[in-house]
């Protein structure tokens, strides 16, 4: 989970992905959980890049809702539909 100190970092990451890859980049965001080889958080940040990516993936809707509630709803719906059988 994230806290008030790491939330701005996560929002910035989501916005960068949105700028570079659009909505589909957030909807289809993937993280390779076992590929962590980082050296910890960058100066001034509270999360390492691996933890930041994992936290964004697992809390995508809540994080995106911080800056665009309609987009967060579309992401939630896309993930819901992907989870339906068939």
C-alpha positions in Angstrom: 0.0 0.0 0.0 1.1 3.6 -0.2 1.0 6.5 2.2 0.8 10.3 1.9 4.6 10.5 1.4 4.8 8.2 -1.6 1.5 9.2 -3.2 3.0 12.2 -5.1 5.7 9.9 -6.6 3.1 7.4 -7.7 0.9 10.1 -9.2 3.9 11.5 -11.1 4.7 8.0 -12.4 1.1 7.5 -13.6 1.1 10.9 -15.3 4.4 10.1 -17.1 3.0 6.8 -18.4 -0.2 8.6 -19.5 1.8 11.2 -21.3 4.0 8.6 -23.1 1.6 5.8 -23.7 -1.9 7.2 -23.3 -4.7 5.5 -21.5 -3.8 2.1 -22.9 -0.4 2.4 -21.2 -2.1 2.6 -17.8 -4.8 0.0 -18.6 -2.2 -2.5 -19.8 0.6 -1.5 -17.3 2.8 -4.5 -16.5 5.4 -5.1 -13.8 7.9 -7.9 -13.7 7.9 -8.6 -10.0 10.9 -10.8 -9.8 13.2 -8.6 -11.9 14.1 -6.1 -9.0 17.7 -5.2 -9.1 17.5 -1.6 -8.0 19.7 0.0 -5.4 16.9 1.6 -3.4 15.0 4.8 -3.7 16.4 7.8 -5.6 17.4 10.8 -3.6 14.3 12.6 -2.4 12.0 9.7 -3.0 10.4 7.3 -0.6 10.1 4.2 -2.8 12.6 2.3 -5.0 11.6 2.1 -8.6 10.6 -1.6 -8.3 8.3 -0.9 -5.3 6.9 2.2 -7.0 6.0 0.1 -10.1 4.4 -2.7 -8.1 2.5 -0.2 -6.0 1.2 1.6 -9.0 0.1 -1.7 -10.6 -1.8 -2.9 -7.5 -3.4 0.5 -6.8 -3.8 1.9 -10.3 -7.4 3.1 -9.9 -6.8 4.8 -6.6 -3.7 6.6 -7.8 -5.1 7.7 -11.1 -8.3 9.0 -9.3 -6.0 11.6 -7.6 -5.8 13.5 -10.9 -8.5 12.1 -13.2 -11.5 10.4 -11.8 -13.1 9.6 -15.1 -9.9 7.9 -16.4 -9.8 5.9 -13.1 -13.3 4.7 -13.8 -12.4 3.7 -17.3 -9.3 1.8 -16.0 -11.5 0.0 -13.4 -14.0 -1.0 -16.0 -11.4 -2.3 -18.4 -9.8 -4.4 -15.6 -13.3 -5.6 -14.6 -14.1 -6.7 -18.2 -10.8 -8.4 -18.6 -11.6 -10.5 -15.5 -14.9 -11.7 -16.8 -15.1 -15.3 -18.1 -15.2 -16.0 -21.8 
